[in-house]
Amino acid sequence: MATTPNPLSQANLNMTSTPDSNKGADAGAGGLRARLFHPSTRQKLLAFASLLALIVFFSFANENFLQVDNLVSILQSTAVNGVLAIACTFVIITAGIDLSVGTMMTFCAVMAGVFLTYWGLPIYFGIFAAIFFGALCGWSSGMLIAKLKVPPFIATLGMMMLLKGLSLVISGTKPIYFNDTPSFSQISQESLIGDLIPALPIPNAVLILFLVAIGAGIILNKTVFGRYTFALGSNEEALRLSGVKVDFWKIVVYTVSGAICGIAGLLIASRLNSAQPALGQGYELDAIAAVVIGGTSLSGGTGTILGTIIGAFIMSVLINGLRIMSVAQEWQTVVTGVIIILAVYMDILRRRRQ
Amino acid sequence: MQSEQTETTAGQGSAYLISLRNVTKRFPGVLALDNCQLDLLPGEVHALMGENGAGKSTLMKILSGVYQKDDGQIIVDGKEVAIDGPRAAQELGIGIIHQELNLMNHLSAAQNIFIGREPRGRFGVFLDEETLNRQTAEIFERMRLKLDPRTRVGELTVAKQQMVEIAKALSFNSRVLIMDEPTAALNNAEIDELFRIIRDLQTQGVGIVYISHKMDELRRISNRVTVMRDGKYIATVPTEETPIDTIISMMVGRQLDSAGPVVADTSANQVVLEVKGLSRGQAIRDVSFQLRKGEILGFAGLMGAGRTEVARAIFGADPLDAGEIFIHGGKAVIKSPADAVAHGIGYLSEDRKHFGLATGLDVKANVVMSSMNRFLKRGVFLDQAAIRSTAQNYVRQLAIKTPSIDQPARLLSGGNQQKIVIAKWLLRDCDILFFDEPTRGIDIGAKSEIYKLLNTLAEQGKAIVMISSELPEVLRMSHRVLVMCEGRITGELSAAEASQEKIMQLATQRPSAVAVTTTH
């Protein structure tokens, strides 16, 4: 059956045979159709269609929306939230939650400031510091959750406040400026792509977002670590009974997530040319919202990086578009709230149908 | 009857794939396994029989490394081994298929089978999906199973999921396969398929330990039977030469508690509850019965026979496909537990902690929980004085042992918690009470108090359905016994007719296989 080349006859088979026995055929020549109508694909298509619809709507609503400057600004504003959302995606796939990504990002930015501005080290030390301290914070959360069995919500809530406080203490509640390291602001602001193709002045922050996304996608789908990330969220007990070191991998998940927060810290510090210690709280909710809008289930086991990226773009297109249409900021927040509720409700509908 | 059939095995240990010798396991307060034995030959299907709680699953969990034994020996290929975890068991070639399948629904069949042992590609961190799927396809081929390795497990039927579990066990080159009630959720065609695979494995020399309650399956598939009872080894017998009745009497052979009180004849009492043709999918199939005033109707059967499902359906907790419910002769429409309570039906669930009690709240709050609107002052405020006196009253009446009515319910013993739940329903004026495993997790002293209470309630004219998996309890308490198997009522016994053997026979009488059970 798997070798049947005629898609028509396979369609017939699909109707007459059991769902299990025709999988071989689906994966062959008729695979595209089967994959398009697969529930997980449908969610992604839906999210993507929503994004397109938003873009089309705002294009007609206001002629400024499609201006290159505005599109670049949308991309730029997605970068930080997008990277944070990728960090959250790992944790949420394991059926966990991380409320500390926002303040962790700030803490990493502050640590970069300590290395570069306070100690005057070369820029690579600053980059290393941000990612290293992100990983360290993530590792700590992971230890609390896996070893001490503190529920993720509480562990990362505590971590959120702890890191916020630490950032303020270390910086003396004042912003740390990177004026002594001029190249630092280039991390986010310059445009490597723009240098090559002047018509596309896409800032490096966006390039980094896509590189992180591709890297995260590969890790999640092609590596052993990614497999265990999904398995943890799907059925932790089954994974344990299969002889896998569940605690170890859970800690790795939070550590990787923390390292990615470090990258977000670099992006935001570079864009502001300073580490703003009071910033950060609230970013975690935007990140979680992007993950959820992108179709990753809070109950774990499923999720994609592509979905998360689309989710992050939906949020920033929405905010940008409403702003361009001169909708008051208060109302922008209201609309975002409605969108999140709608997205989660869609997820519930989808799971009920399964 | 028993000892003469026990095989002596000391001299031929090496012929066995596995020998368990004098395995003992203690849990806090309980001797779960007391010197248990089991020998498994290559290519044999060895059935492990016993009532619920006999220790079968515990023994198998020790063999598969989920629990550690306290005493005794495990001998594999003639050598004593220590099995300190699931991994160790897998490496010895011992695979287990748990009753609750342990699969990750979001992953594919192949990913599940090789979880923790994924074929790796470059740098040892990247997955080699191609090899993974090919190796899985090879295992499926060996099982003659038509299944795409890439199918997500969550999309498979339970039967197919079980096949995935078997394939997983085989992927370890298992020579010993333990199956814990593998047919519990399968239909007849699926059972045939499972048995075909088991026979294939037999010819390849795999030894299979098969736990089941179903007598007809025993005949079809097993070579030998080992019977356990109350954590003890009873006997091992060849299946062919042993009548089913003998096996049943070995299983239930324990002495009854001293005979209960002579039960009153309730057969002329007024019918308070009648159900006709209750059906829901496979779980409840055409169930009809009557319940009379002052009667304790025992519901016997094995776990999963559909007794709890029937109670929950009548109580409005689960929807019904078909069927009618009459209360005091009038047709009742019950769509929710609230409807049921309004009709005077109370349901005391099996799992008190989850469904019956708010364990964090105190005794008085639990007693008045479902009758709060009767204790209101001016429509909104709680009448604390009335609540206290009512709670005091029930504590005295039901002899609930608690330092005070302000004690949190979780600090009370199981028996006293059960009494609080009873008080709660009595306060609601329920005169039809469903008790689901009323004495589970309760110590022996408290059990007899619960029995006394049930008898008193019946004498006061309450109609009681008692679901119980403990046969002595059913026999001691019931005026009448209904036996269920696979969602159907397979028989009704009066208190005089009922015996453990008769109940067991009805409880294992799978409607689809009656012919097989009666031919021996």
Boltz contact constraints between the chains, C-beta under 6 A:
constraints:
  - contact:
      token1: [A, 20]
      token2: [B, 147]
      max_distance: 6.0
  - contact:
      token1: [A, 20]
      token2: [B, 160]
      max_distance: 6.0
  - contact:
      token1: [A, 21]
      token2: [B, 146]
      max_distance: 6.0
  - contact:
      token1: [A, 23]
      token2: [B, 148]
      max_distance: 6.0
  - contact:
      token1: [A, 23]
      token2: [B, 151]
      max_distance: 6.0
  - contact:
      token1: [A, 24]
      token2: [B, 148]
      max_distance: 6.0
  - contact:
      token1: [A, 222]
      token2: [B, 126]
      max_distance: 6.0
  - contact:
      token1: [A, 222]
      token2: [B, 127]
      max_distance: 6.0
  - contact:
      token1: [A, 223]
      token2: [B, 125]
      max_distance: 6.0
  - contact:
      token1: [A, 223]
      token2: [B, 126]
      max_distance: 6.0
  - contact:
      token1: [A, 224]
      token2: [B, 118]
      max_distance: 6.0
  - contact:
      token1: [A, 224]
      token2: [B, 125]
      max_distance: 6.0
  - contact:
      token1: [A, 230]
      token2: [B, 106]
      max_distance: 6.0
  - contact:
      token1: [A, 231]
      token2: [B, 104]
      max_distance: 6.0
  - contact:
      token1: [A, 231]
      token2: [B, 115]
      max_distance: 6.0
  - contact:
      token1: [A, 234]
      token2: [B, 104]
      max_distance: 6.0
  - contact:
      token1: [A, 234]
      token2: [B, 105]
      max_distance: 6.0
  - contact:
      token1: [A, 234]
      token2: [B, 106]
      max_distance: 6.0
  - contact:
      token1: [A, 235]
      token2: [B, 104]
      max_distance: 6.0
  - contact:
      token1: [A, 238]
      token2: [B, 102]
      max_distance: 6.0
  - contact:
      token1: [A, 238]
      token2: [B, 103]
      max_distance: 6.0
  - contact:
      token1: [A, 238]
      token2: [B, 104]
      max_distance: 6.0
  - contact:
      token1: [A, 241]
      token2: [B, 86]
      max_distance: 6.0
  - contact:
      token1: [A, 241]
      token2: [B, 102]
      max_distance: 6.0
  - contact:
      token1: [A, 242]
      token2: [B, 115]
      max_distance: 6.0
  - contact:
      token1: [A, 242]
      token2: [B, 116]
      max_distance: 6.0
  - contact:
      token1: [A, 243]
      token2: [B, 86]
      max_distance: 6.0
  - contact:
      token1: [A, 243]
      token2: [B, 87]
      max_distance: 6.0
  - contact:
      token1: [A, 243]
      token2: [B, 116]
      max_distance: 6.0
  - contact:
      token1: [A, 244]
      token2: [B, 116]
      max_distance: 6.0
  - contact:
      token1: [A, 301]
      token2: [B, 106]
      max_distance: 6.0
  - contact:
      token1: [A, 302]
      token2: [B, 106]
      max_distance: 6.0
